[in-house]
Amino acid sequence: MSRIRLVVASLIALGLCMPGFPVAVAADDEIKLTFLGTGAPRPSHERYGPAILVEAGNYKIMVDAGPGMRERLFQAGGFEMLTDVDHLLITHLHFDHTISAPGLWLTGWLFGRKVPMNVYGPEGTAAMMKNFEAAYDWDIRYRKIVGVHARGAELLATDVGPGVFFNKDGLKITAFNVEHLPIDLDTGEELGLEGATLGYRIDYGGRSVLFSGDTRSTPSTQIIPMGQDLDVLIHETQVPAPGDSPEAKLANVSLSVHSTPAQVAYVFEKTKPRLGVYSHIIPPEIKSDELLGMTDYDGEMLVAEDLMTLTIGDVIIVGRAEGAGTDIFTDADVVDQ
């Protein structure tokens, strides 16, 4: 089957990141993804909270900022990566997608970034970032007084809606609504919570990647029209917890706002990306083989793991990012001039 061939190719490509081999770097017409966290709200030693780094041209863009993102980013690329990311896309305002936003913003600034952190997300994002600024006002003023550079401490946040909101240097980012707001289980109608949840499509150099965000993915999902002629489609999933324990019942409360493997298979079948990818996996302990076995789809697909990389070009190369940067700050050359 095609997914077996992909696994074999992945094992070969992993050699690119083993000692003695160069780490894959995206060319001018490629997009590189680094999966820093492939889990969800539940703590996990293997799957940190949702966060994916996108490298396209001169841009380094974080999609969501889940728990542990800063540490995974440092693990993947050292101080060079921590200080180089200055764009953040937020799919929605759940804590497991936003809690590391201050860590990304302030760590990058403290250790050398001298340009603002730009944040984009749905309604309420700008207000949340204002609250982060207020929460850390004393911290920032303290560090400036003792001599940390003033530039780079700015946090510039913009609420966005459906449509193209970024189009520069050949990089286009399009937001679209996804189905993650609470619903009445009997009627399917939304329960009136304000705000929105977004998915994103990124196009660069003839390459493309789509992030589903958290979503139910019904047949009317906007992922299907947005996902046509696509290289990589990254989709979340939740597998129901078995049994009727209080813990299982609480875990299954979120089934109405997440996608089962069957729903994801339907989306993949309707979009036919070059590669379908599972990330934001609930529960985080489910095995890749189990998840693939539940997904009735014959196209190329895989289950993302933390620190996995995808380089999207004429071929899609699967690798691993770890230890590529400088871990000792005074050995690094990362302070913007």
ABEGO torsion letter per residue (X at the ends): XAAAAAAAAAAAAAAAABBGBBBBBBBAABBBBBBABABBABBBAABBBBBBBBBBEABBBBBEBBBGAAAAAAAAAEAAAAAABABBBBABABAAAAAAAAAAAAAAAAAGBABBBBBBBBBGAAAAAAAAAAAAAAAAAAAAAAGBBABGABBBBBBBBBEBABBBGGBBBBBBBBBABBBBAAAGBBAGBBEBBBBBBBBBGGBBBBBAEBBAGBAABAAAAAABGBABBBBBBBBBBBEABAAAAAAAAAAAABBBAAAAAAAAAAAGBABBBBBGBOBAABBAAAAAAABBBABBBBBBBBGBBBBBBABBBBBBBBGABBABAAABBABBX
